[in-house]
Amino acid sequence: MSTFGSRGPLGASPATQPGAGAYPGPYGTGVGGREGHGQEGTLGAIKEKAQDWMSAATSGAEGAWESTKHEAGELASSARERAEDFADSASRFMRRYPIASMAGIFAAGILLGAALRFAMEPRYGGGRWQI
């Protein structure tokens, strides 16, 4: 016959141990429950605490989600407004200075092409070809 001490705290629950309720729990006598309530009172208290914790965690997560959604909406709105302002100012600039705009677009195309060509050239280094 094994006793609670020989099985260890993780071996089996105190209710299944011989002599359960014979040692004092944190709230008085019994298996760690309140006096007169026994294991049912302890399990009920644990269940209630778990429900309280889950309720608090759920409400905190909902609040965080709503806050994040609100902030994301504001950022998207701000980005859209800035993009519209940039497009309007670029359009006004191109109407006002068409030759300079075309020269700038041509120069950007030349730079982009050179960068892509340089990036795609195989290079020899360290005894092997590197791309």
Secondary structure per residue as TSV (DSSP state, phi and psi in degrees):
chain	resnum	aa	ss	phi	psi
A	1	M	-	360.0	127.1
A	2	S	-	-96.8	152.6
A	3	T	-	-110.7	170.2
A	4	F	H	-57.7	-40.0
A	5	G	H	-68.2	-31.8
A	6	S	H	-80.7	-22.3
A	7	R	H	-86.5	-25.1
A	8	G	-	88.3	162.2
A	9	P	T	-67.8	-21.1
A	10	L	T	-99.1	-3.6
A	11	G	T	-68.0	-55.0
A	12	A	S	-154.1	161.8
A	13	S	-	-70.6	151.4
A	14	P	G	-60.5	-25.8
A	15	A	G	-68.0	-27.6
A	16	T	G	-91.2	-2.7
A	17	Q	S	-83.6	148.9
A	18	P	T	-63.2	136.7
A	19	G	T	78.1	24.0
A	20	A	T	-60.1	138.4
A	21	G	T	89.4	-1.2
A	22	A	-	-86.2	-12.5
A	23	Y	S	-112.7	150.6
A	24	P	-	-74.6	141.6
A	25	G	B	-98.3	-171.5
A	26	P	T	-69.0	-20.8
A	27	Y	T	-109.2	8.7
A	28	G	B	139.2	-132.5
A	29	T	S	-96.5	165.7
A	30	G	S	101.6	-161.5
A	31	V	S	-91.7	50.5
A	32	G	S	83.9	6.4
A	33	G	S	-104.4	-178.2
A	34	R	-	-75.5	154.5
A	35	E	T	-61.6	128.2
A	36	G	T	91.3	-15.6
A	37	H	T	-98.7	-33.3
A	38	G	H	67.1	-148.9
A	39	Q	H	-70.1	-32.9
A	40	E	H	-62.5	-39.9
A	41	G	H	-66.1	-39.6
A	42	T	H	-66.6	-45.3
A	43	L	H	-64.5	-37.7
A	44	G	H	-64.2	-41.0
A	45	A	H	-66.2	-40.2
A	46	I	H	-65.1	-43.2
A	47	K	H	-62.2	-42.6
A	48	E	H	-63.9	-43.0
A	49	K	H	-63.3	-41.3
A	50	A	H	-63.9	-41.2
A	51	Q	H	-65.5	-40.4
A	52	D	H	-61.9	-43.7
A	53	W	H	-64.8	-43.6
A	54	M	H	-64.9	-38.1
A	55	S	H	-64.2	-44.0
A	56	A	H	-65.3	-41.1
A	57	A	H	-65.7	-41.1
A	58	T	H	-64.8	-45.3
A	59	S	H	-67.2	-35.9
A	60	G	H	-65.6	-40.8
A	61	A	H	-66.9	-39.6
A	62	E	H	-63.2	-42.1
A	63	G	H	-63.5	-42.1
A	64	A	H	-65.1	-40.6
A	65	W	H	-63.7	-45.5
A	66	E	H	-62.8	-41.6
A	67	S	H	-64.0	-43.3
A	68	T	H	-64.7	-42.5
A	69	K	H	-61.1	-42.2
A	70	H	H	-64.3	-46.7
A	71	E	H	-63.6	-40.9
A	72	A	H	-63.8	-39.7
A	73	G	H	-63.2	-42.0
A	74	E	H	-65.7	-41.3
A	75	L	H	-63.8	-42.0
A	76	A	H	-63.9	-41.8
A	77	S	H	-63.7	-43.3
A	78	S	H	-63.8	-42.7
A	79	A	H	-64.4	-40.8
A	80	R	H	-62.8	-43.3
A	81	E	H	-63.3	-42.0
A	82	R	H	-66.4	-39.2
A	83	A	H	-64.5	-41.1
A	84	E	H	-63.8	-42.0
A	85	D	H	-62.6	-42.5
A	86	F	H	-63.3	-44.3
A	87	A	H	-62.5	-40.7
A	88	D	H	-64.7	-44.3
A	89	S	H	-69.1	-35.8
A	90	A	H	-66.2	-40.5
A	91	S	H	-63.9	-43.8
A	92	R	H	-62.8	-41.2
A	93	F	H	-63.6	-43.1
A	94	M	H	-67.8	-32.8
A	95	R	H	-71.2	-35.6
A	96	R	H	-77.7	-38.5
A	97	Y	-	-128.3	75.5
A	98	P	H	-67.6	-38.7
A	99	I	H	-68.9	-44.3
A	100	A	H	-64.2	-36.0
A	101	S	H	-65.2	-45.1
A	102	M	H	-64.7	-39.5
A	103	A	H	-64.8	-40.4
A	104	G	H	-65.0	-41.4
A	105	I	H	-66.4	-40.3
A	106	F	H	-62.4	-44.4
A	107	A	H	-65.0	-39.7
A	108	A	H	-64.2	-38.2
A	109	G	H	-65.0	-42.1
A	110	I	H	-62.7	-45.9
A	111	L	H	-63.5	-41.5
A	112	L	H	-64.7	-42.9
A	113	G	H	-62.8	-42.6
A	114	A	H	-65.0	-40.4
A	115	A	H	-65.2	-42.0
A	116	L	H	-66.5	-40.4
A	117	R	H	-64.2	-43.2
A	118	F	H	-63.7	-39.9
A	119	A	H	-68.5	-28.4
A	120	M	H	-92.1	-9.5
A	121	E	S	-70.7	134.2
A	122	P	-	-72.8	141.2
A	123	R	E	-120.7	144.6
A	124	Y	E	-100.3	123.7
A	125	G	E	-160.9	134.0
A	126	G	T	69.3	26.3
A	127	G	T	86.6	3.9
A	128	R	E	-147.3	158.3
A	129	W	E	-78.3	135.0
A	130	Q	E	-122.0	141.8
A	131	I	-	-109.7	360.0
